[in-house]
Amino acid sequence: MEYIADRITIDEKLCNGKPTIRGKRITVQTILEFLGAGETKEEILNQYPSLVLEDIDACIKFASDLMNRNFTIKTVA
């Protein structure tokens, strides 16, 4: 398991290698989808009692760091 962004882990054997929170079976994507749907941090913490506020903040920072990269769109035939 590799730690990135302090609380975010990647393990190819866990959740198909998607970034998760502290090695739990809760993906960064799941938390971001809840936030995108309008859930508050408090509501997410109630649904996932093993998480803490810093875990949700780490997900947001992780996504923000990804958006700081350059991307190229290529046409596929």
C-alpha positions in Angstrom: 0.0 0.0 0.0 1.3 3.4 -0.9 0.4 6.6 1.0 -0.2 9.7 -1.1 -1.6 13.1 0.0 -1.1 12.0 3.7 -4.4 10.2 4.2 -5.0 8.8 0.7 -3.8 5.3 -0.1 -3.5 3.2 -3.3 -3.4 -0.5 -3.1 -3.9 -2.6 -6.2 -5.6 -5.3 -4.1 -8.1 -2.9 -2.7 -11.0 -1.4 -4.7 -9.3 -2.2 -8.0 -6.5 0.1 -7.2 -8.6 3.2 -6.8 -7.4 5.8 -4.3 -9.0 5.1 -0.9 -9.0 6.7 2.5 -6.4 5.3 4.9 -6.6 1.8 3.4 -10.4 1.5 4.0 -12.8 0.3 1.4 -14.0 3.9 1.0 -12.8 5.5 -2.3 -12.0 9.1 -2.8 -14.4 9.0 -5.7 -17.3 8.0 -3.4 -16.7 10.9 -1.1 -16.4 13.4 -4.0 -19.6 12.1 -5.5 -21.4 12.6 -2.2 -20.1 16.2 -2.0 -21.0 16.8 -5.6 -24.6 15.6 -4.9 -24.9 18.3 -2.2 -24.2 16.2 0.9 -22.5 18.1 3.7 -19.3 16.9 5.4 -21.3 16.2 8.5 -23.8 14.0 6.6 -21.0 12.0 5.1 -19.3 11.5 8.5 -22.7 10.2 9.9 -22.8 7.7 7.0 -19.2 6.7 7.5 -18.4 6.8 11.2 -14.9 5.5 10.7 -14.0 8.7 8.9 -12.9 12.0 10.3 -13.2 15.5 8.9 -9.6 15.5 7.8 -10.3 12.5 5.6 -12.9 14.4 3.6 -10.6 17.4 3.4 -7.8 15.1 2.1 -10.2 13.9 -0.7 -10.9 17.4 -1.8 -7.2 18.3 -1.7 -6.3 15.1 -3.7 -8.9 16.1 -6.4 -7.6 19.6 -6.5 -4.0 18.4 -6.9 -5.1 16.2 -9.8 -6.6 19.2 -11.6 -3.3 21.0 -11.3 -1.9 18.7 -14.0 -1.9 19.2 -17.7 -4.1 17.0 -19.9 -4.1 16.3 -23.6 -7.2 15.2 -25.5 -6.4 12.9 -28.4 -8.7 11.8 -31.2 -9.2 8.0 -31.4 -10.1 6.6 -34.8 
